[in-house]
Amino acid sequence: MKNALILHGTENTPEDNWFPWLKMKLKSAGYQVWVPALPQADKPNIRRYNQFLFESDWQFNRQSIIVGHSSGAVAILGLLQALPEDTQVKAVYLVGSFKDDLGWEALSELFLDPFDFNKIKQQARKFVFIHSDNDPYCPLEHAQYLHHKLGGDLVVLSDQKHFSTSTYGKKYRQFDFLGHLILEDVVDDQFVADLYQKFASYGIKVWLDGGWAVDALVGHQTRRHEDVDIILEKKDLTKFNQLMKKLGYFHLSRDDEQDYNFVLVDNQAHLVDVHVIEFDQKGNGVYGPEVNGKFYPASALRGQGKIAGVKVRCVTAEYAKQSKQGYQLRDKDRHDLKILTGLI
């Protein structure tokens, strides 16, 4: 069963900030949720916290997510380090994290055991760091350091302070961005259709890739999507960036990003994964430096489909199926493959 553990920060309780709101939102989505009152949270101690959590009957598994705020985010790292090597969770979300005691004696016992980042990295399939560019307690460089060590995604939101009621007021009785990011409930067919039409009206030609290409070929949305993958010609990149900035998108730092593959996000957690190509003389879409040998064959870019009734360009079913090779398949990949097999 999918479950969610939410860890509060120093001198907080399960009733503070956005924790009750997120608990109810995740429960409504079918999660088993626990927001424990961490023992002696006025002076966090990673060994005390871990003992408390492991002595409960809570189960960590491949469907588990863990969300932490402030020292609760740091506690996630110590928790992952202490998990058995054969236990891996689905994803962790670290809000307002930091890498040392920030000069506060009250935080020193969070760092009793030096972090083994290699071990920590193996215990979760996905790391998401969420930070504000004006956090009054936790410098952005701390989140950047942890992101560098662990990979995953780093989302830097503007002017959100410490994502807490004490620093921002009643707004942080809930946290819509985080909820959308976890539940993947904002990138739907109407959003994709509207975005595609905005590109067209701006004179930008794109092709859908990934899961939305599969749904386009079928003609309707078949599953939830955390993002939309698009293929874009390099000649349109400047115009594309201008439009996306106008629409309120900003850069999301990802450990594997390149100039030709990057992710943009807006304040509603709409993620757009961009793949930049240049056509060669044969009509192939060269993806990245030519010496890498990666490209979309000309035949792959001849797909056509519909999203929310809007005609769209996309990769073909044959190419989409071929692209599912060479890595460990996830549930959504198996879902897509089943559909593609029926189309070919």
ABEGO torsion letter per residue (X at the ends): XBBBBBBBBBGBBAABEAAAAAAAAAAAAGBBBBBBBBBGAABBBAAAAAAAAAABABBBBAABBBBBBEAAAAAAAAAAAABBAABBBABBBBBGBBABAGGBAAAAAAAABBBBAAAAAAABABBBBBBBAABAABBAAAAAAAAAAAEEBBBBBBGAEAGBAAAAEAAAABBAAAAAAAAGAABBAAAAAAAAAAAAAAGBBBBBBEAAAAAAAAGBBABBBABBBBBBBAAAAAAAAAAAAAAGBBBBBBAABBAABBBBBBAAGBBBBBBBBBBBAAGBBBBEBAAAGBBBBAAAAABBBBBGGBBBBBBBAAAAAAAABGBBBBAAAAAAAAAAAAAX
